[in-house]
Amino acid sequence: MELLKRPRRLRANEVIRRMVKETSISVDDLIYPMFVVPGENIKEEIDAMPGVYRYSVDNLVKEVKEVYDLRIPAVLLFGIPSNKDELGSEAYDDDGIIQKAVKSIKESIPQMIVITDVCMCEYTSHGHCGIVRDGYVQNDETVSYIAKIALSHVKAGADIVAPSDMMDGRVKAIRDVLDKNGYVNTPIISYSAKYASSFYGPFREAANSAPQFGDRKSYQMDPANSNEALREISLDIEEGADIIMVKPALPYLDIIRRAKDTFNIPIAAYNVSGEYSMIKAASHMGYIDEKSTVLESLTGIKRAGADIIITYFAKDVAKWLTIL
Ligand code: PBG
């Protein structure tokens, strides 16, 4: 057979495959999400997320030390408060759970980049991401709370804030309040294209943050929409976002790719709880191999155009990458 083109020539062995590899994952790309609860000496596994824990601040700091030793550059913190109320008041309490956690981490491991999720759903009794009136999550009123929460996180020492509420105008409001208070150099990672997704199920168990009535469809995006994601991203960039995010990751690779082709800004993708738990469950059952499936998934997310990947697999990946 006369064949001039034989793509298999470049696949002949491991070494030549390494030479032509287009995408690789580095530990520098990873952000590790973590859950913090009130109390002492607590490390409780989340039922729906095997291998992921809720930590009290003392144990969280120990764990973050390990994360730092693995060379993972950043953690993303979620707080579960002792009390929830209508206004989510612990979210902006300077002695709230996140504020305490941030202070302790920055005292012991100052080089670790601490990102805080800025939202109200873990703190409100109704479980919605903002202030509810007449059964509707009020936009502008919520935005003023979101800005207040962000400022209180930054005052506690947060290096980056990440608003995940999906209210209109929150990036601008956060930028304004941070700048007015002298934090002009604190970046914002905006959850710009955050879809109303069923893949957040395990997270809501972890954070006990499921909405007590209705759903999040009046603020999070419709999974059917793609052009709208570009509008959301472009608004967030205009309002001052430094990094934009697409969430979830695997069912939305096309959105990541369109964002990459359209905007010149770092893109983060959130490989969310449901994506994590599905791989955990299937590998536990012996249906798939965990390590190779995770590495393939994250490679896909990077290949689609993500610069940064937020994943509950970050520690495992960091270990696998060093002993490959
Ligand atoms: C808070 C928030 C959620 C997630 C991140 N920030 C839950 C939600 O919007 O219901 C989900 C993360 C995950 O599933 O891993 N708004």
py3Dmol code that shows the C-alpha trace and the ligand (Angstrom):
import py3Dmol

protein = """\
ATOM      1  CA  MET A   1       0.000   0.000   0.000  1.00  0.00           C
ATOM      2  CA  GLU A   2       1.365   3.415  -0.984  1.00  0.00           C
ATOM      3  CA  LEU A   3       0.476   5.896   1.708  1.00  0.00           C
ATOM      4  CA  LEU A   4       2.259   9.248   2.013  1.00  0.00           C
ATOM      5  CA  LYS A   5       0.466  10.349   5.128  1.00  0.00           C
ATOM      6  CA  ARG A   6       0.577   8.030   8.085  1.00  0.00           C
ATOM      7  CA  PRO A   7      -0.520   9.823  11.302  1.00  0.00           C
ATOM      8  CA  ARG A   8       0.419   6.691  13.267  1.00  0.00           C
ATOM      9  CA  ARG A   9       4.122   7.477  12.692  1.00  0.00           C
ATOM     10  CA  LEU A  10       3.869  10.093  15.414  1.00  0.00           C
ATOM     11  CA  ARG A  11       2.144   7.702  17.801  1.00  0.00           C
ATOM     12  CA  ALA A  12       4.702   4.914  17.678  1.00  0.00           C
ATOM     13  CA  ASN A  13       5.987   5.127  21.228  1.00  0.00           C
ATOM     14  CA  GLU A  14       5.667   7.027  24.468  1.00  0.00           C
ATOM     15  CA  VAL A  15       8.620   9.321  23.804  1.00  0.00           C
ATOM     16  CA  ILE A  16       7.502  10.496  20.378  1.00  0.00           C
ATOM     17  CA  ARG A  17       3.965  10.934  21.697  1.00  0.00           C
ATOM     18  CA  ARG A  18       5.375  13.225  24.359  1.00  0.00           C
ATOM     19  CA  MET A  19       7.093  15.304  21.650  1.00  0.00           C
ATOM     20  CA  VAL A  20       3.886  16.013  19.746  1.00  0.00           C
ATOM     21  CA  LYS A  21       1.558  16.341  22.728  1.00  0.00           C
ATOM     22  CA  GLU A  22      -0.540  19.497  22.322  1.00  0.00           C
ATOM     23  CA  THR A  23      -2.049  19.777  25.796  1.00  0.00           C
ATOM     24  CA  SER A  24      -0.628  19.059  29.190  1.00  0.00           C
ATOM     25  CA  ILE A  25      -1.862  19.600  32.703  1.00  0.00           C
ATOM     26  CA  SER A  26       0.369  21.231  35.263  1.00  0.00           C
ATOM     27  CA  VAL A  27      -0.094  21.526  39.000  1.00  0.00           C
ATOM     28  CA  ASP A  28       0.077  25.306  38.391  1.00  0.00           C
ATOM     29  CA  ASP A  29      -3.323  25.109  36.662  1.00  0.00           C
ATOM     30  CA  LEU A  30      -5.153  23.771  39.704  1.00  0.00           C
ATOM     31  CA  ILE A  31      -7.351  25.275  42.392  1.00  0.00           C
ATOM     32  CA  TYR A  32      -8.516  23.032  45.260  1.00  0.00           C
ATOM     33  CA  PRO A  33     -12.004  23.754  46.692  1.00  0.00           C
ATOM     34  CA  MET A  34     -12.424  23.182  50.441  1.00  0.00           C
ATOM     35  CA  PHE A  35     -15.256  23.295  53.000  1.00  0.00           C
ATOM     36  CA  VAL A  36     -14.901  24.820  56.442  1.00  0.00           C
ATOM     37  CA  VAL A  37     -17.242  24.376  59.434  1.00  0.00           C
ATOM     38  CA  PRO A  38     -17.377  25.814  62.965  1.00  0.00           C
ATOM     39  CA  GLY A  39     -15.907  23.788  65.824  1.00  0.00           C
ATOM     40  CA  GLU A  40     -12.616  22.120  66.627  1.00  0.00           C
ATOM     41  CA  ASN A  41     -10.839  19.000  65.482  1.00  0.00           C
ATOM     42  CA  ILE A  42     -13.477  18.227  62.870  1.00  0.00           C
ATOM     43  CA  LYS A  43     -12.804  16.313  59.677  1.00  0.00           C
ATOM     44  CA  GLU A  44     -16.013  14.768  58.405  1.00  0.00           C
ATOM     45  CA  GLU A  45     -16.318  13.077  55.045  1.00  0.00           C
ATOM     46  CA  ILE A  46     -19.107  14.289  52.770  1.00  0.00           C
ATOM     47  CA  ASP A  47     -21.361  11.306  51.961  1.00  0.00           C
ATOM     48  CA  ALA A  48     -21.936  12.256  48.340  1.00  0.00           C
ATOM     49  CA  MET A  49     -18.271  13.176  47.771  1.00  0.00           C
ATOM     50  CA  PRO A  50     -15.975  10.400  49.013  1.00  0.00           C
ATOM     51  CA  GLY A  51     -12.503  11.800  49.733  1.00  0.00           C
ATOM     52  CA  VAL A  52     -13.791  15.348  50.322  1.00  0.00           C
ATOM     53  CA  TYR A  53     -14.186  16.621  53.892  1.00  0.00           C
ATOM     54  CA  ARG A  54     -15.602  19.431  55.968  1.00  0.00           C
ATOM     55  CA  TYR A  55     -12.852  20.774  58.222  1.00  0.00           C
ATOM     56  CA  SER A  56     -12.880  22.941  61.309  1.00  0.00           C
ATOM     57  CA  VAL A  57     -10.409  25.832  61.023  1.00  0.00           C
ATOM     58  CA  ASP A  58      -7.611  24.037  62.955  1.00  0.00           C
ATOM     59  CA  ASN A  59      -7.723  20.969  60.703  1.00  0.00           C
ATOM     60  CA  LEU A  60      -8.262  23.097  57.606  1.00  0.00           C
ATOM     61  CA  VAL A  61      -4.962  24.852  58.200  1.00  0.00           C
ATOM     62  CA  LYS A  62      -3.172  21.469  58.483  1.00  0.00           C
ATOM     63  CA  GLU A  63      -4.775  20.323  55.255  1.00  0.00           C
ATOM     64  CA  VAL A  64      -3.927  23.545  53.422  1.00  0.00           C
ATOM     65  CA  LYS A  65      -0.308  23.017  54.467  1.00  0.00           C
ATOM     66  CA  GLU A  66      -0.413  19.672  52.629  1.00  0.00           C
ATOM     67  CA  VAL A  67      -2.024  21.309  49.611  1.00  0.00           C
ATOM     68  CA  TYR A  68       0.724  23.917  49.600  1.00  0.00           C
ATOM     69  CA  ASP A  69       3.441  21.247  49.897  1.00  0.00           C
ATOM     70  CA  LEU A  70       1.967  19.604  46.783  1.00  0.00           C
ATOM     71  CA  ARG A  71       2.636  22.920  44.988  1.00  0.00           C
ATOM     72  CA  ILE A  72      -1.049  23.590  44.284  1.00  0.00           C
ATOM     73  CA  PRO A  73      -1.098  27.401  44.072  1.00  0.00           C
ATOM     74  CA  ALA A  74      -4.584  28.174  45.396  1.00  0.00           C
ATOM     75  CA  VAL A  75      -7.513  26.982  47.487  1.00  0.00           C
ATOM     76  CA  LEU A  76     -11.124  28.089  47.085  1.00  0.00           C
ATOM     77  CA  LEU A  77     -12.997  28.272  50.388  1.00  0.00           C
ATOM     78  CA  PHE A  78     -16.660  27.573  51.124  1.00  0.00           C
ATOM     79  CA  GLY A  79     -18.029  28.227  54.595  1.00  0.00           C
ATOM     80  CA  ILE A  80     -20.829  26.495  56.433  1.00  0.00           C
ATOM     81  CA  PRO A  81     -22.006  28.873  59.189  1.00  0.00           C
ATOM     82  CA  SER A  82     -23.278  27.982  62.658  1.00  0.00           C
ATOM     83  CA  ASN A  83     -26.506  29.893  62.035  1.00  0.00           C
ATOM     84  CA  LYS A  84     -28.449  30.581  58.887  1.00  0.00           C
ATOM     85  CA  ASP A  85     -30.947  33.447  58.651  1.00  0.00           C
ATOM     86  CA  GLU A  86     -33.018  35.316  56.060  1.00  0.00           C
ATOM     87  CA  LEU A  87     -30.236  37.812  55.362  1.00  0.00           C
ATOM     88  CA  GLY A  88     -27.335  35.367  55.535  1.00  0.00           C
ATOM     89  CA  SER A  89     -25.745  37.651  58.100  1.00  0.00           C
ATOM     90  CA  GLU A  90     -22.827  35.363  58.982  1.00  0.00           C
ATOM     91  CA  ALA A  91     -21.570  35.799  55.422  1.00  0.00           C
ATOM     92  CA  TYR A  92     -20.453  39.388  56.119  1.00  0.00           C
ATOM     93  CA  ASP A  93     -19.686  38.996  59.832  1.00  0.00           C
ATOM     94  CA  ASP A  94     -16.019  39.896  60.351  1.00  0.00           C
ATOM     95  CA  ASP A  95     -15.870  36.949  62.790  1.00  0.00           C
ATOM     96  CA  GLY A  96     -17.710  34.608  60.438  1.00  0.00           C
ATOM     97  CA  ILE A  97     -16.451  31.158  59.555  1.00  0.00           C
ATOM     98  CA  ILE A  98     -14.751  32.175  56.287  1.00  0.00           C
ATOM     99  CA  GLN A  99     -13.152  35.263  57.791  1.00  0.00           C
ATOM    100  CA  LYS A 100     -11.682  33.132  60.607  1.00  0.00           C
ATOM    101  CA  ALA A 101     -10.484  30.483  58.168  1.00  0.00           C
ATOM    102  CA  VAL A 102      -8.823  33.017  55.873  1.00  0.00           C
ATOM    103  CA  LYS A 103      -7.020  34.705  58.774  1.00  0.00           C
ATOM    104  CA  SER A 104      -5.691  31.407  60.118  1.00  0.00           C
ATOM    105  CA  ILE A 105      -4.496  30.161  56.734  1.00  0.00           C
ATOM    106  CA  LYS A 106      -2.762  33.429  55.895  1.00  0.00           C
ATOM    107  CA  GLU A 107      -1.054  33.445  59.313  1.00  0.00           C
ATOM    108  CA  SER A 108       0.405  29.941  58.902  1.00  0.00           C
ATOM    109  CA  ILE A 109       0.902  29.685  55.138  1.00  0.00           C
ATOM    110  CA  PRO A 110       1.125  33.268  53.835  1.00  0.00           C
ATOM    111  CA  GLN A 111       2.204  32.267  50.315  1.00  0.00           C
ATOM    112  CA  MET A 112      -0.915  30.170  49.689  1.00  0.00           C
ATOM    113  CA  ILE A 113      -3.370  31.994  47.458  1.00  0.00           C
ATOM    114  CA  VAL A 114      -6.683  32.023  49.278  1.00  0.00           C
ATOM    115  CA  ILE A 115      -9.751  32.531  47.103  1.00  0.00           C
ATOM    116  CA  THR A 116     -13.153  32.890  48.724  1.00  0.00           C
ATOM    117  CA  ASP A 117     -16.479  32.008  47.150  1.00  0.00           C
ATOM    118  CA  VAL A 118     -18.697  35.059  47.580  1.00  0.00           C
ATOM    119  CA  CYS A 119     -22.330  33.988  47.805  1.00  0.00           C
ATOM    120  CA  MET A 120     -25.232  33.841  50.227  1.00  0.00           C
ATOM    121  CA  CYS A 121     -26.758  30.399  49.655  1.00  0.00           C
ATOM    122  CA  GLU A 122     -24.734  28.655  52.376  1.00  0.00           C
ATOM    123  CA  TYR A 123     -25.781  31.390  54.837  1.00  0.00           C
ATOM    124  CA  THR A 124     -29.456  32.001  54.128  1.00  0.00           C
ATOM    125  CA  SER A 125     -32.198  29.975  55.822  1.00  0.00           C
ATOM    126  CA  HIS A 126     -34.071  29.714  52.501  1.00  0.00           C
ATOM    127  CA  GLY A 127     -30.934  28.536  50.654  1.00  0.00           C
ATOM    128  CA  HIS A 128     -31.137  31.084  47.836  1.00  0.00           C
ATOM    129  CA  CYS A 129     -28.125  33.082  46.685  1.00  0.00           C
ATOM    130  CA  GLY A 130     -29.554  36.431  47.770  1.00  0.00           C
ATOM    131  CA  ILE A 131     -32.247  38.427  49.497  1.00  0.00           C
ATOM    132  CA  VAL A 132     -35.717  37.011  48.865  1.00  0.00           C
ATOM    133  CA  ARG A 133     -38.824  39.182  48.758  1.00  0.00           C
ATOM    134  CA  ASP A 134     -42.175  38.144  47.326  1.00  0.00           C
ATOM    135  CA  GLY A 135     -40.633  34.818  46.363  1.00  0.00           C
ATOM    136  CA  TYR A 136     -38.080  36.517  44.098  1.00  0.00           C
ATOM    137  CA  VAL A 137     -34.340  36.909  44.652  1.00  0.00           C
ATOM    138  CA  GLN A 138     -33.902  40.689  44.613  1.00  0.00           C
ATOM    139  CA  ASN A 139     -31.045  41.728  42.361  1.00  0.00           C
ATOM    140  CA  ASP A 140     -29.815  45.150  43.440  1.00  0.00           C
ATOM    141  CA  GLU A 141     -30.364  44.588  47.134  1.00  0.00           C
ATOM    142  CA  THR A 142     -28.434  41.300  46.925  1.00  0.00           C
ATOM    143  CA  VAL A 143     -25.601  43.025  45.065  1.00  0.00           C
ATOM    144  CA  SER A 144     -25.071  45.410  47.978  1.00  0.00           C
ATOM    145  CA  TYR A 145     -24.756  42.410  50.327  1.00  0.00           C
ATOM    146  CA  ILE A 146     -22.442  40.589  47.926  1.00  0.00           C
ATOM    147  CA  ALA A 147     -20.129  43.622  47.868  1.00  0.00           C
ATOM    148  CA  LYS A 148     -20.176  43.748  51.659  1.00  0.00           C
ATOM    149  CA  ILE A 149     -19.293  40.032  51.884  1.00  0.00           C
ATOM    150  CA  ALA A 150     -16.428  40.426  49.405  1.00  0.00           C
ATOM    151  CA  LEU A 151     -14.984  43.364  51.350  1.00  0.00           C
ATOM    152  CA  SER A 152     -15.150  41.472  54.615  1.00  0.00           C
ATOM    153  CA  HIS A 153     -13.314  38.478  53.039  1.00  0.00           C
ATOM    154  CA  VAL A 154     -10.600  40.749  51.661  1.00  0.00           C
ATOM    155  CA  LYS A 155     -10.235  42.549  55.010  1.00  0.00           C
ATOM    156  CA  ALA A 156      -9.691  39.128  56.601  1.00  0.00           C
ATOM    157  CA  GLY A 157      -6.876  38.526  54.112  1.00  0.00           C
ATOM    158  CA  ALA A 158      -8.413  36.844  51.058  1.00  0.00           C
ATOM    159  CA  ASP A 159      -6.153  37.199  48.017  1.00  0.00           C
ATOM    160  CA  ILE A 160      -8.906  36.837  45.413  1.00  0.00           C
ATOM    161  CA  VAL A 161     -12.703  36.937  45.628  1.00  0.00           C
ATOM    162  CA  ALA A 162     -14.978  34.808  43.464  1.00  0.00           C
ATOM    163  CA  PRO A 163     -18.635  35.890  43.304  1.00  0.00           C
ATOM    164  CA  SER A 164     -20.879  32.930  42.425  1.00  0.00           C
ATOM    165  CA  ASP A 165     -24.339  34.415  42.994  1.00  0.00           C
ATOM    166  CA  MET A 166     -25.079  35.370  39.340  1.00  0.00           C
ATOM    167  CA  MET A 167     -26.748  38.710  40.187  1.00  0.00           C
ATOM    168  CA  ASP A 168     -26.407  41.406  37.530  1.00  0.00           C
ATOM    169  CA  GLY A 169     -23.820  44.071  38.286  1.00  0.00           C
ATOM    170  CA  ARG A 170     -22.070  42.348  41.174  1.00  0.00           C
ATOM    171  CA  VAL A 171     -18.594  42.474  39.672  1.00  0.00           C
ATOM    172  CA  LYS A 172     -18.800  46.266  39.337  1.00  0.00           C
ATOM    173  CA  ALA A 173     -20.153  46.624  42.861  1.00  0.00           C
ATOM    174  CA  ILE A 174     -17.322  44.496  44.278  1.00  0.00           C
ATOM    175  CA  ARG A 175     -14.679  46.343  42.251  1.00  0.00           C
ATOM    176  CA  ASP A 176     -16.049  49.688  43.502  1.00  0.00           C
ATOM    177  CA  VAL A 177     -16.102  48.739  47.156  1.00  0.00           C
ATOM    178  CA  LEU A 178     -12.653  47.123  47.057  1.00  0.00           C
ATOM    179  CA  ASP A 179     -11.146  50.130  45.300  1.00  0.00           C
ATOM    180  CA  LYS A 180     -12.753  52.598  47.714  1.00  0.00           C
ATOM    181  CA  ASN A 181     -11.199  50.692  50.588  1.00  0.00           C
ATOM    182  CA  GLY A 182      -7.740  50.618  49.090  1.00  0.00           C
ATOM    183  CA  TYR A 183      -7.779  47.067  47.711  1.00  0.00           C
ATOM    184  CA  VAL A 184      -7.140  48.074  44.101  1.00  0.00           C
ATOM    185  CA  ASN A 185      -4.805  45.114  43.592  1.00  0.00           C
ATOM    186  CA  THR A 186      -7.179  42.353  44.700  1.00  0.00           C
ATOM    187  CA  PRO A 187      -8.335  40.344  41.658  1.00  0.00           C
ATOM    188  CA  ILE A 188     -11.873  39.118  41.014  1.00  0.00           C
ATOM    189  CA  ILE A 189     -12.574  35.696  39.515  1.00  0.00           C
ATOM    190  CA  SER A 190     -16.129  35.927  38.311  1.00  0.00           C
ATOM    191  CA  TYR A 191     -18.393  32.902  37.955  1.00  0.00           C
ATOM    192  CA  SER A 192     -19.563  34.470  34.684  1.00  0.00           C
ATOM    193  CA  ALA A 193     -21.242  31.607  32.856  1.00  0.00           C
ATOM    194  CA  LYS A 194     -22.675  29.641  35.733  1.00  0.00           C
ATOM    195  CA  TYR A 195     -25.435  27.313  34.642  1.00  0.00           C
ATOM    196  CA  ALA A 196     -28.452  26.145  36.652  1.00  0.00           C
ATOM    197  CA  SER A 197     -27.025  22.638  36.808  1.00  0.00           C
ATOM    198  CA  SER A 198     -28.013  19.346  38.407  1.00  0.00           C
ATOM    199  CA  PHE A 199     -24.308  18.587  38.697  1.00  0.00           C
ATOM    200  CA  TYR A 200     -24.188  20.763  41.859  1.00  0.00           C
ATOM    201  CA  GLY A 201     -26.197  18.132  43.768  1.00  0.00           C
ATOM    202  CA  PRO A 202     -23.355  16.711  45.903  1.00  0.00           C
ATOM    203  CA  PHE A 203     -22.078  20.235  46.726  1.00  0.00           C
ATOM    204  CA  ARG A 204     -25.473  21.186  48.096  1.00  0.00           C
ATOM    205  CA  GLU A 205     -25.288  18.201  50.429  1.00  0.00           C
ATOM    206  CA  ALA A 206     -21.746  19.226  51.403  1.00  0.00           C
ATOM    207  CA  ALA A 207     -22.709  22.843  52.124  1.00  0.00           C
ATOM    208  CA  ASN A 208     -26.302  22.150  53.158  1.00  0.00           C
ATOM    209  CA  SER A 209     -27.282  24.885  50.702  1.00  0.00           C
ATOM    210  CA  ALA A 210     -30.128  23.488  48.614  1.00  0.00           C
ATOM    211  CA  PRO A 211     -32.872  26.072  48.003  1.00  0.00           C
ATOM    212  CA  GLN A 212     -35.794  25.464  50.385  1.00  0.00           C
ATOM    213  CA  PHE A 213     -38.312  26.469  47.707  1.00  0.00           C
ATOM    214  CA  GLY A 214     -38.131  26.729  43.942  1.00  0.00           C
ATOM    215  CA  ASP A 215     -34.820  26.547  42.089  1.00  0.00           C
ATOM    216  CA  ARG A 216     -32.033  28.838  40.915  1.00  0.00           C
ATOM    217  CA  LYS A 217     -33.256  29.240  37.338  1.00  0.00           C
ATOM    218  CA  SER A 218     -34.130  32.942  37.714  1.00  0.00           C
ATOM    219  CA  TYR A 219     -30.473  33.767  38.285  1.00  0.00           C
ATOM    220  CA  GLN A 220     -28.276  30.907  37.022  1.00  0.00           C
ATOM    221  CA  MET A 221     -28.100  30.292  33.274  1.00  0.00           C
ATOM    222  CA  ASP A 222     -30.216  27.993  31.137  1.00  0.00           C
ATOM    223  CA  PRO A 223     -28.064  25.011  30.014  1.00  0.00           C
ATOM    224  CA  ALA A 224     -29.511  25.441  26.513  1.00  0.00           C
ATOM    225  CA  ASN A 225     -27.826  28.824  25.991  1.00  0.00           C
ATOM    226  CA  SER A 226     -24.444  29.581  24.510  1.00  0.00           C
ATOM    227  CA  ASN A 227     -24.628  33.129  23.047  1.00  0.00           C
ATOM    228  CA  GLU A 228     -25.919  34.291  26.407  1.00  0.00           C
ATOM    229  CA  ALA A 229     -22.751  32.957  28.055  1.00  0.00           C
ATOM    230  CA  LEU A 230     -20.679  35.234  25.840  1.00  0.00           C
ATOM    231  CA  ARG A 231     -22.863  38.198  26.825  1.00  0.00           C
ATOM    232  CA  GLU A 232     -22.450  37.358  30.527  1.00  0.00           C
ATOM    233  CA  ILE A 233     -18.677  37.039  30.149  1.00  0.00           C
ATOM    234  CA  SER A 234     -18.375  40.266  28.216  1.00  0.00           C
ATOM    235  CA  LEU A 235     -20.373  42.164  30.874  1.00  0.00           C
ATOM    236  CA  ASP A 236     -18.161  40.783  33.637  1.00  0.00           C
ATOM    237  CA  ILE A 237     -15.024  41.815  31.762  1.00  0.00           C
ATOM    238  CA  GLU A 238     -16.438  45.343  31.293  1.00  0.00           C
ATOM    239  CA  GLU A 239     -17.277  45.464  34.999  1.00  0.00           C
ATOM    240  CA  GLY A 240     -13.708  44.586  35.950  1.00  0.00           C
ATOM    241  CA  ALA A 241     -13.382  40.800  36.245  1.00  0.00           C
ATOM    242  CA  ASP A 242      -9.739  39.663  36.052  1.00  0.00           C
ATOM    243  CA  ILE A 243     -10.458  35.981  35.407  1.00  0.00           C
ATOM    244  CA  ILE A 244     -13.771  34.598  34.152  1.00  0.00           C
ATOM    245  CA  MET A 245     -15.236  31.186  34.875  1.00  0.00           C
ATOM    246  CA  VAL A 246     -17.384  28.636  33.104  1.00  0.00           C
ATOM    247  CA  LYS A 247     -19.220  26.206  35.368  1.00  0.00           C
ATOM    248  CA  PRO A 248     -19.753  23.216  35.255  1.00  0.00           C
ATOM    249  CA  ALA A 249     -16.885  22.129  33.008  1.00  0.00           C
ATOM    250  CA  LEU A 250     -17.420  18.824  31.185  1.00  0.00           C
ATOM    251  CA  PRO A 251     -20.968  19.367  29.843  1.00  0.00           C
ATOM    252  CA  TYR A 252     -19.954  22.914  28.782  1.00  0.00           C
ATOM    253  CA  LEU A 253     -16.661  22.426  26.918  1.00  0.00           C
ATOM    254  CA  ASP A 254     -18.137  24.229  23.904  1.00  0.00           C
ATOM    255  CA  ILE A 255     -18.716  27.311  26.065  1.00  0.00           C
ATOM    256  CA  ILE A 256     -15.105  27.207  27.289  1.00  0.00           C
ATOM    257  CA  ARG A 257     -13.901  26.995  23.688  1.00  0.00           C
ATOM    258  CA  ARG A 258     -16.108  29.873  22.500  1.00  0.00           C
ATOM    259  CA  ALA A 259     -14.970  32.006  25.429  1.00  0.00           C
ATOM    260  CA  LYS A 260     -11.325  31.209  24.654  1.00  0.00           C
ATOM    261  CA  ASP A 261     -11.768  32.158  20.981  1.00  0.00           C
ATOM    262  CA  THR A 262     -13.671  35.353  21.782  1.00  0.00           C
ATOM    263  CA  PHE A 263     -11.970  36.912  24.797  1.00  0.00           C
ATOM    264  CA  ASN A 264      -8.385  37.586  25.711  1.00  0.00           C
ATOM    265  CA  ILE A 265      -8.600  36.890  29.439  1.00  0.00           C
ATOM    266  CA  PRO A 266      -7.661  33.920  31.654  1.00  0.00           C
ATOM    267  CA  ILE A 267     -10.449  31.354  31.767  1.00  0.00           C
ATOM    268  CA  ALA A 268     -11.198  29.126  34.731  1.00  0.00           C
ATOM    269  CA  ALA A 269     -13.395  26.044  34.490  1.00  0.00           C
ATOM    270  CA  TYR A 270     -15.085  24.488  37.517  1.00  0.00           C
ATOM    271  CA  ASN A 271     -15.066  20.698  37.418  1.00  0.00           C
ATOM    272  CA  VAL A 272     -17.986  20.570  39.850  1.00  0.00           C
ATOM    273  CA  SER A 273     -19.102  18.193  42.588  1.00  0.00           C
ATOM    274  CA  GLY A 274     -21.336  16.030  40.361  1.00  0.00           C
ATOM    275  CA  GLU A 275     -18.521  15.569  37.860  1.00  0.00           C
ATOM    276  CA  TYR A 276     -16.285  14.486  40.748  1.00  0.00           C
ATOM    277  CA  SER A 277     -18.791  12.135  42.364  1.00  0.00           C
ATOM    278  CA  MET A 278     -19.709  10.380  39.108  1.00  0.00           C
ATOM    279  CA  ILE A 279     -16.094   9.372  38.513  1.00  0.00           C
ATOM    280  CA  LYS A 280     -15.710   8.373  42.175  1.00  0.00           C
ATOM    281  CA  ALA A 281     -18.837   6.218  42.056  1.00  0.00           C
ATOM    282  CA  ALA A 282     -18.047   4.553  38.745  1.00  0.00           C
ATOM    283  CA  SER A 283     -14.469   3.796  39.714  1.00  0.00           C
ATOM    284  CA  HIS A 284     -15.606   2.482  43.103  1.00  0.00           C
ATOM    285  CA  MET A 285     -17.896   0.084  41.223  1.00  0.00           C
ATOM    286  CA  GLY A 286     -14.993  -0.965  39.011  1.00  0.00           C
ATOM    287  CA  TYR A 287     -16.651   0.373  35.854  1.00  0.00           C
ATOM    288  CA  ILE A 288     -13.820   2.780  34.998  1.00  0.00           C
ATOM    289  CA  ASP A 289     -10.256   3.460  36.085  1.00  0.00           C
ATOM    290  CA  GLU A 290     -10.155   6.559  38.313  1.00  0.00           C
ATOM    291  CA  LYS A 291      -6.714   7.961  37.578  1.00  0.00           C
ATOM    292  CA  SER A 292      -6.800   7.727  33.795  1.00  0.00           C
ATOM    293  CA  THR A 293     -10.406   8.958  33.633  1.00  0.00           C
ATOM    294  CA  VAL A 294      -9.615  11.994  35.771  1.00  0.00           C
ATOM    295  CA  LEU A 295      -6.509  12.876  33.767  1.00  0.00           C
ATOM    296  CA  GLU A 296      -8.434  12.460  30.496  1.00  0.00           C
ATOM    297  CA  SER A 297     -11.277  14.678  31.772  1.00  0.00           C
ATOM    298  CA  LEU A 298      -8.943  17.447  32.911  1.00  0.00           C
ATOM    299  CA  THR A 299      -6.984  17.239  29.652  1.00  0.00           C
ATOM    300  CA  GLY A 300     -10.285  17.716  27.812  1.00  0.00           C
ATOM    301  CA  ILE A 301     -11.102  20.771  29.912  1.00  0.00           C
ATOM    302  CA  LYS A 302      -7.692  22.284  29.163  1.00  0.00           C
ATOM    303  CA  ARG A 303      -7.843  21.373  25.489  1.00  0.00           C
ATOM    304  CA  ALA A 304     -11.209  23.157  25.293  1.00  0.00           C
ATOM    305  CA  GLY A 305      -9.409  26.333  26.380  1.00  0.00           C
ATOM    306  CA  ALA A 306      -9.378  26.526  30.175  1.00  0.00           C
ATOM    307  CA  ASP A 307      -6.262  28.052  31.719  1.00  0.00           C
ATOM    308  CA  ILE A 308      -7.252  27.202  35.268  1.00  0.00           C
ATOM    309  CA  ILE A 309      -9.173  24.184  36.574  1.00  0.00           C
ATOM    310  CA  ILE A 310     -10.999  24.132  39.882  1.00  0.00           C
ATOM    311  CA  THR A 311     -11.269  20.491  40.890  1.00  0.00           C
ATOM    312  CA  TYR A 312     -11.815  18.282  43.952  1.00  0.00           C
ATOM    313  CA  PHE A 313      -9.241  15.965  42.323  1.00  0.00           C
ATOM    314  CA  ALA A 314      -6.493  18.617  42.622  1.00  0.00           C
ATOM    315  CA  LYS A 315      -4.510  16.826  45.356  1.00  0.00           C
ATOM    316  CA  ASP A 316      -4.668  13.468  43.570  1.00  0.00           C
ATOM    317  CA  VAL A 317      -3.650  15.055  40.288  1.00  0.00           C
ATOM    318  CA  ALA A 318      -0.739  16.878  41.919  1.00  0.00           C
ATOM    319  CA  LYS A 319       0.496  13.528  43.273  1.00  0.00           C
ATOM    320  CA  TRP A 320      -0.030  11.677  39.990  1.00  0.00           C
ATOM    321  CA  LEU A 321       1.822  14.352  38.032  1.00  0.00           C
ATOM    322  CA  THR A 322       4.916  14.052  40.190  1.00  0.00           C
ATOM    323  CA  ILE A 323       5.116  10.246  40.036  1.00  0.00           C
ATOM    324  CA  LEU A 324       3.967   9.704  36.446  1.00  0.00           C
TER     325      LEU A 324
END
"""
ligand_1 = """\
16
PBG
C -22.718 28.775 45.517
C -21.981 27.713 44.776
C -22.432 26.453 44.326
C -21.312 25.815 43.788
C -20.255 26.683 43.892
N -20.682 27.856 44.487
C -23.744 25.804 44.438
C -24.922 26.311 43.732
O -24.873 27.279 42.969
O -25.978 25.741 44.008
C -21.288 24.424 43.217
C -19.942 23.767 43.210
C -19.957 22.313 42.967
O -20.992 21.687 42.640
O -18.875 21.712 43.087
N -23.642 29.479 44.792
"""
view = py3Dmol.view(width=600, height=400)
view.addModel(protein, "pdb")
view.setStyle({"model": 0}, {"cartoon": {"style": "trace"}})
view.addModel(ligand_1, "xyz")
view.setStyle({"model": 1}, {"stick": {}})
view.zoomTo()
view.show()
